[in-house]
Amino acid sequence: MREYIVGVDVGGTNIKFGKFDLEGELLERWSTRTNANNNGESILSDIANSITEKMKFSEIKGIGFGVPGPVANNMVLHCVNLGWAEKDIAKEFSDIINEPDVIIKVANDANAAAAGEMYKGIAKGYDNVVLFTLGTGVGGGIIVDGKLVEGVQGVAGELGHIQVDYKHYFQCKCGKKGCLETVASATGIVNIAKVNLKKYKNQSPLRRFSNFSAKKVFDYAKEGDFIAEKSIDEAMRYLATAMGSIFFSINPEIIVIGGGVSYAGNYIIEKIEKYYYDKVRPFITHTNFALATLGNDAGIYGCCYLIR
Amino acid sequence: MREYIVGVDVGGTNIKFGKFDLEGELLERWSTRTNANNNGESILSDIANSITEKMKFSEIKGIGFGVPGPVANNMVLHCVNLGWAEKDIAKEFSDIINEPDVIIKVANDANAAAAGEMYKGIAKGYDNVVLFTLGTGVGGGIIVDGKLVEGVQGVAGELGHIQVDYKHYFQCKCGKKGCLETVASATGIVNIAKVNLKKYKNQSPLRRFSNFSAKKVFDYAKEGDFIAEKSIDEAMRYLATAMGSIFFSINPEIIVIGGGVSYAGNYIIEKIEKYYYDKVRPFITHTNFALATLGNDAGIYGCCYLIR
């Protein structure tokens, strides 16, 4: 009897596994190291072996994969971190396990995280969801009418590269300038704070450090430090600008904030709301905002959702 | 036998009708004046009467309505131009015609136009489509996986209000500044040209006029006039910025340009492409661009698509 679903969130360093029942209840989670040697050629068989240690493939209804690269129509287009070029995971993995009845689905990892939050996290009950993952970079995922939007070239939900900044023009890893990621990620918040420390003469506890984290900026901002708060406001205004563009495109029901920056808590949502409604009025007066609740498990839940 | 579909594109001045066969072949089109008196209370019965003159309701499979306001879940939320507040057209129209088997569907008119271009226009064969309608204002519609995205509050596809301009800050009718509509509509192009006529000393045939149309700006730009071309470039750069934001949200397969401004022809697409790829690289190297082909009929085709 096929009573399990397996979610596999493949990262550049670790592979996270979740064993779920058919209702999406997480029964067990574990992780292994990613071996990206030789263009990641052993990754799929490593995954198969790791699953075999926990259950039989004949017990599995399906396996959902989240991968760090663009995915369209169940086909991985490339994953630089894993050394993969275009890859038909469904076919290759089926061949490895030799169990044609196990359903294999693949999604981009950030998109899968959005699906996870909709399936079992804070966005449960919503069909139109936007997730922003604010960490070292900015990722995202978009769900319309309960369906992950992956885009024709698998690039839907790459929200970190919406252009919003025409002032600082920090260099983005993608080669462009002005990307949301350069001003609203943890790195971006620090960048902005450093600019403001030069621009303003005000005292600030941030001046004690030659380097500091986004968390420090949040902590001092919450205590009312002028430069820290100004920097958070600026970053959240950029984030609200991107949210406004997305709003006029798909008019979502809930916007979820995840990633390390979201640990700043409701303070971050208050700041976003302060700027967001200026962008979307008079068309609407309310969008739901929430902090992600599944943390690093969002991906495996989303992978489970692909199969459910 | 129910062998017809009727598309009804309800505008503030005219109501456009299309009689289609079940394959979406347009058999006949006609139009009537809109009577928006008394909060548009006679509009639906006027429509019913006009259809009766052409066919029997017992011959109709369904009627699709396009309306100039937000629509969510087949419910009109408001239509200022028609005097309508929240309105359940499906129920009211069914009551008027007393034919419960006639399917009634409703969509926003700009969204319907996008569906029309996908169904029978230039975007035929594509499932992921963005339509920009560049006229006096800027409207739009978005289709993901063959489905119109209407948004939770019916505001999806209001692409004219994506904020893109942080320089001119022209006043938008919506109350905000910086909206795409203020810089990329026919009005917006003229606004930019007027600014450039003051800013630059160059000779320009535009200086002969105290007032001029966007078409004039296009005509002189095509002839190589510096100020006219600079103005078109600027407007199309703003448009490309909005397209970039939409790209990273939903990664469409084709972007269609409709509305009066699109009569500038392929020149407009060359200008858009010049700026668009700067926004989306290195993620992709190609998106399809095309001029809308259905003109004012896009709406009725889209209304037909709602029923097909």
Interface residues (C-beta under 8 A of the other chain):
Chain A: P70 N128 I142 V144 D145 K147 V149 E150 G151 V152 Q153 G154 V155 A156 G157 E158 L159 G160 H161 I162 Q163 Y166 C174 G175 K176 T241 A242 G244 S245 I246 F247 F248 S249 I250 N251 P252 E253 D278 K279 R281 P282 F283 I284
Chain B: P70 N128 I142 V144 D145 K147 V149 E150 G151 V152 Q153 G154 V155 A156 G157 E158 L159 G160 H161 I162 Q163 Y166 C174 G175 K176 T241 A242 G244 S245 I246 F247 F248 S249 I250 N251 P252 E253 D278 K279 R281 P282 F283 I284
